[in-house]
Amino acid sequence: MDRTRTRPRVLAVVLLATVALLGGALPAHAGSDPYCGIRWGSLPEAAPPAYSPGTVADVRAGQHPCFDRLVVDLQDAGGTSGYAVRYVEQVGAQGSGTPVPARGGAVLQVIVQAPAYDDAYRPTYQPTDPTEVVAVGGARTLQQVAWAGSFEGQTSLAVGTRARLPFRVFVLDGAPGTADGARLVLDVAHRW
């Protein structure tokens, strides 16, 4: 047997086995994807309004390991509510266009195609503090949620974020405390 030919083959086999072991271990160790499997972007997202979008009943926030979440609860929603969410330089208040300040490195304009008042123009949701609609003090990404008003059948929020980060928006059936409701959900990733 020629040892000069065998040694390179053995080294090649050992090298390939090492690469295979390390190559197989590295992606699993890296968190099953670059970041929590998030493949969202930061471009505008929108959906047309439903026949009966309902009215805004509540706004709440939560934190997850990979993202912060903002939820707008809708009551009497006969279908999914329409929405438009995008990063902007400044959010203008509904009706007047007056700038609505929001802390953070970036701001998301969230427009829900549902009013925060009923058919008799009585409020269905009115924040106690329009500058701090919901407490986000412990959040990693959300810095502030400010009220931008409800006018002509739509409600707006200025959502200050730490930076321009990936987000997703979707609507779920059902809302807490309502027989016929929906939830508009905005998730903003902690990082790219």
Backbone as CSV, one residue per row, in Angstrom:
resi,resn,N_x,N_y,N_z,CA_x,CA_y,CA_z,C_x,C_y,C_z
1,MET,0.835,-1.166,0.000,0.000,0.000,0.000,0.887,1.239,0.000
2,ASP,0.534,2.191,-0.807,1.321,3.403,-0.961,0.834,4.443,0.045
3,ARG,1.684,4.732,1.075,1.305,5.667,2.142,1.202,7.102,1.636
4,THR,1.885,7.457,0.621,1.814,8.826,0.109,0.448,9.123,-0.490
5,ARG,-0.216,8.104,-1.025,-1.568,8.306,-1.569,-2.641,8.209,-0.489
6,THR,-2.450,7.407,0.525,-3.438,7.179,1.570,-3.551,8.388,2.496
7,ARG,-2.433,8.981,2.873,-2.438,10.104,3.811,-3.302,11.269,3.303
8,PRO,-3.178,11.750,2.044,-4.056,12.840,1.586,-5.534,12.455,1.611
9,ARG,-5.829,11.169,1.326,-7.236,10.737,1.363,-7.772,10.763,2.781
10,VAL,-6.988,10.321,3.731,-7.410,10.322,5.132,-7.621,11.767,5.596
11,LEU,-6.677,12.635,5.253,-6.817,14.042,5.627,-8.065,14.655,4.990
12,ALA,-8.332,14.318,3.748,-9.511,14.833,3.067,-10.788,14.352,3.748
13,VAL,-10.837,13.095,4.134,-12.005,12.526,4.810,-12.198,13.202,6.165
14,VAL,-11.110,13.380,6.920,-11.196,14.021,8.231,-11.650,15.474,8.075
15,LEU,-11.095,16.165,7.085,-11.475,17.546,6.838,-12.956,17.659,6.448
16,LEU,-13.414,16.799,5.562,-14.825,16.803,5.152,-15.743,16.478,6.323
17,ALA,-15.351,15.529,7.151,-16.161,15.168,8.315,-16.241,16.333,9.295
18,THR,-15.107,17.009,9.500,-15.091,18.170,10.392,-15.971,19.285,9.859
19,VAL,-15.858,19.585,8.573,-16.689,20.622,7.957,-18.158,20.247,8.055
20,ALA,-18.479,18.995,7.816,-19.871,18.549,7.901,-20.416,18.712,9.314
21,LEU,-19.593,18.328,10.308,-20.040,18.461,11.696,-20.208,19.931,12.085
22,LEU,-19.229,20.740,11.780,-19.325,22.160,12.114,-20.391,22.852,11.284
23,GLY,-20.471,22.548,10.028,-21.472,23.170,9.148,-22.876,22.836,9.595
24,GLY,-23.088,21.621,10.066,-24.406,21.231,10.542,-24.734,21.852,11.881
25,ALA,-23.709,22.099,12.711,-23.942,22.633,14.042,-24.128,24.152,14.027
26,LEU,-23.443,24.848,13.143,-23.486,26.300,13.171,-24.873,26.885,12.901
27,PRO,-25.605,26.472,11.864,-26.919,27.076,11.656,-27.877,26.833,12.811
28,ALA,-27.847,25.637,13.413,-28.740,25.358,14.528,-28.387,26.242,15.717
29,HIS,-27.099,26.470,15.951,-26.657,27.300,17.054,-26.993,28.764,16.806
30,ALA,-27.076,29.169,15.573,-27.315,30.572,15.232,-28.770,30.993,15.419
31,GLY,-29.605,30.150,15.966,-30.977,30.537,16.276,-31.974,30.168,15.198
32,SER,-31.704,29.149,14.427,-32.612,28.642,13.401,-32.891,29.652,12.294
33,ASP,-32.181,30.731,12.253,-32.265,31.728,11.191,-31.516,32.955,11.673
34,PRO,-31.337,33.951,10.819,-30.592,35.119,11.259,-31.127,35.722,12.561
35,TYR,-32.435,35.881,12.697,-32.981,36.432,13.925,-34.390,35.904,14.140
36,CYS,-34.521,34.907,14.943,-35.816,34.340,15.332,-36.676,33.912,14.137
37,GLY,-36.085,33.703,13.001,-36.858,33.323,11.828,-37.635,34.470,11.207
38,ILE,-37.419,35.698,11.699,-38.145,36.865,11.187,-37.671,37.185,9.783
39,ARG,-38.610,37.291,8.879,-38.324,37.639,7.489,-39.165,38.847,7.055
40,TRP,-39.503,39.702,8.023,-40.303,40.871,7.723,-39.405,41.961,7.143
41,GLY,-40.024,42.998,6.651,-39.288,44.145,6.154,-39.759,45.412,6.841
42,SER,-39.368,46.558,6.286,-39.768,47.831,6.878,-40.530,48.708,5.876
43,LEU,-40.996,48.099,4.795,-41.781,48.844,3.804,-43.243,48.942,4.249
44,PRO,-43.988,49.914,3.725,-45.390,50.089,4.129,-46.230,48.824,3.927
45,GLU,-47.182,48.629,4.828,-48.141,47.529,4.728,-49.538,48.121,4.828
46,ALA,-50.454,47.601,4.006,-51.830,48.112,4.013,-52.793,47.019,3.588
47,ALA,-54.032,47.145,4.039,-55.118,46.251,3.636,-56.387,47.086,3.552
48,PRO,-57.255,46.800,2.588,-58.485,47.582,2.447,-59.443,47.310,3.603
49,PRO,-60.302,48.279,3.922,-61.257,48.087,5.011,-62.347,47.092,4.645
50,ALA,-62.906,46.482,5.661,-64.016,45.551,5.482,-65.326,46.327,5.452
51,TYR,-66.396,45.617,5.172,-67.714,46.265,5.098,-68.081,46.948,6.412
52,SER,-67.901,46.250,7.521,-68.220,46.804,8.838,-66.991,46.683,9.730
53,PRO,-66.120,47.713,9.755,-64.869,47.605,10.490,-65.009,47.675,12.004
54,GLY,-66.165,48.080,12.506,-66.341,48.196,13.947,-65.766,49.490,14.470
55,THR,-65.534,49.541,15.776,-64.974,50.730,16.420,-63.823,50.325,17.332
56,VAL,-62.912,51.244,17.563,-61.777,50.990,18.445,-62.284,50.882,19.880
57,ALA,-61.887,49.823,20.569,-62.320,49.597,21.939,-61.167,49.695,22.944
58,ASP,-59.938,49.408,22.503,-58.798,49.425,23.420,-57.505,49.388,22.611
59,VAL,-56.421,49.804,23.253,-55.079,49.702,22.690,-54.202,49.145,23.794
60,ARG,-53.421,48.126,23.466,-52.562,47.504,24.477,-51.251,47.069,23.845
61,ALA,-50.276,46.782,24.679,-48.956,46.396,24.180,-48.419,45.219,24.984
62,GLY,-47.472,44.501,24.368,-46.827,43.380,25.034,-45.441,43.155,24.459
63,GLN,-44.672,42.333,25.146,-43.325,42.018,24.697,-43.187,40.523,24.484
64,HIS,-42.458,40.166,23.442,-42.142,38.778,23.122,-40.624,38.671,23.037
65,PRO,-40.062,37.478,23.037,-38.601,37.345,22.979,-37.969,38.001,21.747
66,CYS,-38.679,38.056,20.635,-38.098,38.557,19.392,-38.681,39.877,18.911
67,PHE,-39.797,40.320,19.486,-40.461,41.532,19.007,-41.348,42.127,20.091
68,ASP,-41.700,43.392,19.911,-42.702,44.053,20.748,-44.000,44.089,19.950
69,ARG,-45.117,44.030,20.650,-46.422,43.946,19.989,-47.343,45.065,20.457
70,LEU,-48.057,45.651,19.492,-49.108,46.615,19.764,-50.399,46.028,19.217
71,VAL,-51.470,46.069,20.000,-52.759,45.510,19.591,-53.839,46.578,19.731
72,VAL,-54.639,46.732,18.682,-55.806,47.616,18.716,-57.028,46.710,18.677
73,ASP,-57.791,46.711,19.780,-59.004,45.894,19.866,-60.169,46.633,19.225
74,LEU,-60.939,45.907,18.422,-62.100,46.475,17.737,-63.357,45.753,18.193
75,GLN,-64.414,46.497,18.437,-65.696,45.883,18.801,-66.674,46.035,17.648
76,ASP,-67.623,45.130,17.594,-68.661,45.139,16.554,-68.080,45.131,15.149
77,ALA,-66.996,44.417,14.973,-66.362,44.339,13.651,-67.005,43.212,12.865
78,GLY,-67.648,43.552,11.752,-68.306,42.553,10.918,-67.339,41.888,9.957
79,GLY,-66.114,42.251,9.993,-65.073,41.693,9.128,-63.738,42.229,9.589
80,THR,-62.717,42.042,8.799,-61.411,42.535,9.204,-61.298,44.023,8.908
81,SER,-60.663,44.721,9.800,-60.479,46.154,9.633,-59.357,46.424,8.648
82,GLY,-59.488,47.492,7.900,-58.409,47.916,7.025,-57.367,48.665,7.834
83,TYR,-56.184,48.765,7.273,-55.111,49.467,7.964,-54.072,49.945,6.962
84,ALA,-53.264,50.886,7.422,-52.092,51.354,6.679,-51.027,51.658,7.726
85,VAL,-49.875,51.022,7.598,-48.783,51.209,8.553,-47.510,51.465,7.763
86,ARG,-46.794,52.535,8.146,-45.551,52.856,7.445,-44.680,53.754,8.311
87,TYR,-43.379,53.695,8.035,-42.456,54.619,8.681,-42.591,55.982,8.016
88,VAL,-42.622,57.032,8.832,-42.739,58.401,8.336,-41.789,59.292,9.124
89,GLU,-41.569,60.481,8.599,-40.756,61.471,9.321,-41.543,62.041,10.501
90,GLN,-42.844,62.262,10.298,-43.694,62.866,11.323,-45.138,62.425,11.100
91,VAL,-45.833,62.086,12.172,-47.261,61.757,12.085,-48.040,63.041,12.337
92,GLY,-49.043,63.287,11.505,-49.918,64.444,11.694,-51.210,64.016,12.355
93,ALA,-51.741,64.862,13.236,-52.999,64.564,13.918,-54.141,64.511,12.912
94,GLN,-55.093,63.622,13.156,-56.272,63.505,12.304,-57.024,64.835,12.288
95,GLY,-57.421,65.249,11.111,-58.214,66.466,10.972,-57.393,67.734,10.850
96,SER,-56.394,67.927,11.723,-55.643,69.184,11.721,-54.267,69.072,11.063
97,GLY,-53.676,67.887,11.106,-52.324,67.724,10.573,-51.240,68.195,11.520
98,THR,-51.610,68.654,12.707,-50.632,69.100,13.701,-49.673,67.956,14.025
99,PRO,-48.358,68.210,14.022,-47.392,67.141,14.309,-47.629,66.499,15.682
100,VAL,-47.556,65.168,15.699,-47.694,64.400,16.929,-46.312,63.828,17.257
101,PRO,-45.632,64.379,18.272,-44.291,63.904,18.588,-44.305,62.473,19.127
102,ALA,-43.251,61.740,18.792,-43.087,60.372,19.307,-41.602,60.129,19.546
103,ARG,-41.258,59.629,20.732,-39.865,59.337,21.077,-39.339,58.170,20.253
104,GLY,-38.030,58.192,20.029,-37.381,57.073,19.368,-36.609,57.515,18.144
105,GLY,-35.911,56.569,17.553,-35.129,56.840,16.361,-35.940,56.805,15.087
106,ALA,-37.152,56.260,15.148,-38.042,56.179,13.986,-39.480,56.216,14.489
107,VAL,-40.406,56.529,13.578,-41.813,56.573,13.969,-42.657,55.870,12.915
108,LEU,-43.559,55.029,13.396,-44.528,54.347,12.540,-45.868,55.076,12.632
109,GLN,-46.445,55.355,11.486,-47.801,55.889,11.440,-48.725,54.690,11.299
110,VAL,-49.621,54.522,12.249,-50.572,53.414,12.237,-51.959,54.002,12.021
111,ILE,-52.584,53.661,10.896,-53.941,54.105,10.613,-54.837,52.875,10.593
112,VAL,-55.833,52.893,11.461,-56.817,51.815,11.533,-58.094,52.333,10.888
113,GLN,-58.624,51.592,9.942,-59.842,52.018,9.243,-61.071,51.704,10.094
114,ALA,-61.081,52.270,11.299,-62.200,52.139,12.236,-62.166,53.365,13.153
115,PRO,-63.310,53.961,13.435,-63.330,55.129,14.314,-63.250,54.731,15.789
116,ALA,-62.910,55.693,16.625,-62.913,55.485,18.078,-64.156,56.150,18.670
117,TYR,-65.245,56.128,17.893,-66.528,56.684,18.321,-67.638,55.901,17.630
118,ASP,-68.835,55.942,18.222,-69.967,55.203,17.648,-70.753,56.086,16.676
119,ASP,-71.897,55.591,16.217,-72.715,56.326,15.238,-73.258,57.652,15.784
120,ALA,-73.365,57.764,17.107,-73.828,59.007,17.729,-72.628,59.887,18.131
121,TYR,-71.447,59.543,17.667,-70.195,60.279,17.927,-69.780,60.260,19.396
122,ARG,-70.243,59.256,20.144,-69.778,59.061,21.515,-68.501,58.234,21.458
123,PRO,-67.479,58.594,22.233,-66.217,57.854,22.193,-66.398,56.388,22.600
124,THR,-65.786,55.500,21.830,-65.731,54.082,22.203,-64.372,53.767,22.823
125,TYR,-63.416,54.646,22.557,-62.100,54.560,23.197,-61.526,55.965,23.258
126,GLN,-61.055,56.317,24.440,-60.443,57.623,24.629,-59.275,57.431,25.596
127,PRO,-58.028,57.639,25.127,-56.893,57.415,26.023,-56.878,58.418,27.178
128,THR,-56.481,57.940,28.342,-56.353,58.813,29.510,-55.293,59.876,29.260
129,ASP,-54.167,59.452,28.677,-53.075,60.365,28.340,-52.748,60.172,26.859
130,PRO,-53.141,61.100,25.996,-52.899,60.946,24.559,-51.417,60.826,24.172
131,THR,-50.516,61.324,25.019,-49.086,61.212,24.699,-48.520,59.852,25.082
132,GLU,-49.198,59.149,25.960,-48.779,57.804,26.403,-50.009,56.904,26.389
133,VAL,-50.445,56.522,25.201,-51.675,55.734,25.061,-51.574,54.426,25.833
134,VAL,-50.416,53.807,25.760,-50.188,52.553,26.458,-48.758,52.577,27.003
135,ALA,-48.551,52.006,28.175,-47.222,51.986,28.792,-46.312,51.006,28.048
136,VAL,-45.180,51.499,27.580,-44.209,50.647,26.882,-42.820,50.785,27.510
137,GLY,-42.780,51.172,28.781,-41.514,51.411,29.475,-40.548,50.239,29.467
138,GLY,-41.017,49.025,29.537,-40.129,47.868,29.568,-39.850,47.272,28.205
139,ALA,-40.375,47.881,27.172,-40.222,47.323,25.824,-38.825,47.584,25.275
140,ARG,-38.333,46.662,24.445,-37.010,46.812,23.835,-37.071,47.674,22.575
141,THR,-38.177,47.625,21.843,-38.283,48.333,20.568,-39.253,49.503,20.635
142,LEU,-40.434,49.291,21.174,-41.416,50.377,21.265,-40.957,51.403,22.303
143,GLN,-40.942,52.680,21.904,-40.520,53.761,22.793,-41.693,54.601,23.279
144,GLN,-42.735,54.714,22.446,-43.899,55.521,22.810,-45.037,55.214,21.846
145,VAL,-46.255,55.253,22.361,-47.452,55.162,21.528,-48.278,56.402,21.842
146,ALA,-48.416,57.285,20.845,-49.138,58.545,21.027,-50.403,58.549,20.166
147,TRP,-51.426,59.196,20.675,-52.715,59.295,20.000,-52.658,60.396,18.944
148,ALA,-53.030,60.065,17.711,-53.067,61.061,16.638,-54.500,61.373,16.232
149,GLY,-55.473,60.794,16.946,-56.866,61.153,16.735,-57.689,60.146,15.972
150,SER,-58.985,60.434,15.941,-59.946,59.614,15.219,-60.876,60.575,14.499
151,PHE,-60.914,60.457,13.169,-61.639,61.428,12.371,-62.051,60.771,11.061
152,GLU,-63.273,61.055,10.618,-63.800,60.534,9.358,-63.620,59.020,9.205
153,GLY,-63.942,58.296,10.271,-63.961,56.838,10.205,-62.632,56.138,10.322
154,GLN,-61.581,56.855,10.693,-60.303,56.181,10.896,-59.599,56.733,12.129
155,THR,-58.748,55.909,12.707,-58.029,56.253,13.925,-56.535,56.130,13.659
156,SER,-55.756,57.082,14.187,-54.309,57.085,13.952,-53.523,57.082,15.248
157,LEU,-52.380,56.421,15.182,-51.423,56.382,16.291,-50.042,56.715,15.745
158,ALA,-49.234,57.367,16.575,-47.820,57.591,16.272,-47.050,56.645,17.185
159,VAL,-46.350,55.687,16.587,-45.638,54.680,17.365,-44.135,54.921,17.218
160,GLY,-43.530,55.431,18.280,-42.092,55.660,18.283,-41.355,54.353,18.529
161,THR,-40.367,54.071,17.687,-39.564,52.858,17.835,-38.094,53.228,18.017
162,ARG,-37.316,52.314,18.560,-35.893,52.540,18.809,-35.151,52.889,17.535
163,ALA,-35.519,52.252,16.427,-34.899,52.464,15.119,-35.873,51.971,14.061
164,ARG,-35.527,52.170,12.801,-36.364,51.646,11.713,-36.093,50.143,11.619
165,LEU,-36.984,49.380,12.185,-36.825,47.928,12.311,-37.930,47.211,11.548
166,PRO,-37.725,45.935,11.247,-38.758,45.175,10.537,-40.057,45.111,11.340
167,PHE,-41.182,45.099,10.624,-42.475,44.971,11.285,-43.413,44.146,10.416
168,ARG,-44.480,43.671,11.041,-45.567,42.997,10.320,-46.883,43.456,10.926
169,VAL,-47.933,43.375,10.120,-49.268,43.779,10.558,-50.250,42.707,10.093
170,PHE,-51.191,42.359,10.963,-52.236,41.418,10.572,-53.453,41.619,11.458
171,VAL,-54.578,41.058,11.048,-55.835,41.186,11.791,-56.282,39.794,12.204
172,LEU,-56.679,39.664,13.466,-57.202,38.414,14.002,-58.668,38.578,14.371
173,ASP,-59.442,37.528,14.206,-60.834,37.541,14.648,-60.878,37.513,16.163
174,GLY,-61.889,38.160,16.709,-62.108,38.149,18.151,-61.301,39.213,18.867
175,ALA,-61.877,39.753,19.907,-61.210,40.719,20.773,-61.725,40.501,22.188
176,PRO,-60.899,40.729,23.198,-61.326,40.503,24.580,-62.587,41.280,24.934
177,GLY,-63.531,40.596,25.550,-64.746,41.242,26.031,-65.787,41.569,24.980
178,THR,-65.584,41.141,23.744,-66.578,41.427,22.713,-66.979,40.127,22.011
179,ALA,-68.264,40.007,21.752,-68.755,38.814,21.064,-68.384,38.863,19.581
180,ASP,-68.394,40.059,19.023,-68.104,40.235,17.599,-67.016,41.297,17.479
181,GLY,-65.782,40.867,17.428,-64.700,41.836,17.393,-63.527,41.330,16.585
182,ALA,-62.490,42.137,16.566,-61.262,41.796,15.851,-60.105,42.490,16.548
183,ARG,-58.893,42.080,16.194,-57.683,42.691,16.740,-56.729,43.023,15.602
184,LEU,-56.316,44.263,15.543,-55.259,44.655,14.620,-53.952,44.508,15.392
185,VAL,-53.026,43.738,14.850,-51.775,43.431,15.538,-50.599,44.010,14.758
186,LEU,-49.732,44.730,15.451,-48.499,45.255,14.892,-47.341,44.695,15.701
187,ASP,-46.469,43.942,15.059,-45.259,43.418,15.689,-44.061,44.151,15.116
188,VAL,-43.168,44.638,15.981,-41.938,45.307,15.545,-40.767,44.536,16.144
189,ALA,-39.890,44.043,15.271,-38.754,43.217,15.710,-37.788,44.012,16.579
190,HIS,-37.075,43.281,17.446,-36.082,43.917,18.295,-34.838,44.315,17.499
191,ARG,-34.561,43.588,16.411,-33.404,43.924,15.586,-33.582,43.293,14.222
192,TRP,-32.689,43.634,13.299,-32.705,43.052,11.957,-32.176,41.650,12.019
